[in-house]
Amino acid sequence: MANGGEDLRNEVQSLSSLFKDGLDNYNSIMNNDQPTNNPDVQMNIKKTMKTFEQATRLVSLTDIFSKNEGIEEVATNDLQYFLLPAFLGGLSLKLTSGERKDIVDCAEIYYKDFLGRCNNYGLSNYQFGDKENNTNDSPKREKSEFEQLEMAVNTRANKIQRFKEQKELKSRLQDLKKNMENEYVDEEIKRNYFLTMIKLFIHEAIDELNSIDMEKPILEHIANMKKDDKPQPKRPPPPPLKPIIITKDEVQKAVYGAGYPSLPTMTVQEFYDKRVEEGIFPDPNKKKTGPLSLQEAALAGVSLDDDKEEEAKENLVEEDDEEYIARMRAKDEYKDDHRRGWGNRMNRS
């Protein structure tokens, strides 16, 4: 039990370090003036995403969040991990490689996961407009002109209200950030800082989801247009982006499944045996007849040039070549009279 507790502490410490590194890189990316498609920027985005993905795995393994508890029961240092899917969603949208639809779908999953968890803890009341909530038993009714006008007014009023709230939250966050730079920051200030950051990202997540809702029909239209065009030969597309979200499933599923990148499924020996069956690698149990190919010689650690040289020497001996035999005898006599290492005086005069 003692070892288990120590391992858990190490994981939490590693999680804290990972999150800090990821957050520093995230702020650097967001404050960068370089174009998003700059190779260095893209490399930094992917690196930061991997850091946050690893932090997400550790959050799942350490079982930090539970639907049965309120926000006041979450430890202050653990509040920052609410932001993991929000950060990953924002970084996903900045990727320029791969299919845009896959990127948008992945970002949508991250933002909805973030808002869903915030809803569970009473930090937000976002209304998900998912298709599954609309049943076939209740067909859509055409809204009257008055209802459409009322909805437009409410939408505009909500946007103005949220804009004001965002502005206030940003100002408050800047003030709290100055206090966070103190070495001995008060626990209440620290907690208020994380909660303010979460509330600010709730607004940003809603804005991004609204943008995604507008972009999706455009992407679908482009995809349909491409289907009508004649297929052009091209390189195989990169694998689609897969979201990594916080899960409470068993450890094995948390590591190997739930959309996580696949890990190696074969040992080195299994890989070699598979290649032998396919005829790519030579079978070590069968004796090779005939000359070796370049690939077989390389796998066996044999140099074809060495074999040719050895064969030439054997031919000279068999033919009693006087010059070659005399040279080999002189070499043997020299070795007898000059033992190895006699000439090495260790740089001494």
Salt bridges, closest charged atoms under 4 A:
ASP24 OD2 - LYS20 NZ 3.30
ASP63 OD1 - LYS248 NZ 2.57
ASP105 OD2 - LYS101 NZ 3.01
ASP105 OD1 - LYS216 NZ 3.58
GLU108 OE2 - LYS112 NZ 3.44
GLU108 OE1 - LYS216 NZ 2.54
ASP113 OD2 - ARG117 NH1 3.35
ASP130 OD1 - LYS112 NZ 2.74
GLU147 OE2 - ARG141 NH2 3.13
GLU165 OE1 - HIS203 NE2 3.13
ASP207 OD1 - ARG162 NH2 2.75
GLU215 OE2 - ARG100 NE 2.77
ASP249 OD2 - LYS253 NZ 2.99
GLU278 OE2 - LYS274 NZ 2.66
GLU278 OE1 - ARG275 NH1 3.16
GLU296 OE1 - LYS288 NZ 3.47
GLU309 OE2 - LYS313 NZ 3.75
